[in-house]
Amino acid sequence: MQKLDRSGTATSIAGSLGAPVLNGTSSNQQTITLPINGQSAVPAASVPALLAPVASEPIGKPSECLLLKNMFDPATETDPEFDLDIKEDVREECSNYGRVKHIHVDK
């Protein structure tokens, strides 16, 4: 898209945003660096920053208590033992992360 400035010269919108325009096209090109002959394209000074160790400590103390809400609507449940299904599903999923002591489903 081109616009006409006060001097009567057509410039592109890209040129008016600070990108130089050559022959009506923007010369805004990105440079891509590729490795040559197996050498790294990343400068050696920045490699240690890329290989920074990841924290292996837990973020916080694991919780001993978990409260789950809105897992069911008692008005729409037709199975009288739906709470046992929920209890079993929650126990199975939570046991992937540690020992489960107790589960209570409040109908």
Secondary structure, 3 states (H helix, E strand, C coil): CEEECCCCCEEEHHHHCCCCEECCEECCCCCCCCCCCCCCCCCHHHHHHHCCCCCCCCCCCCCCCCCCCCCCCCCCCCCCCHHHHHHHHHHHHHCCCCCCCCCCCCC
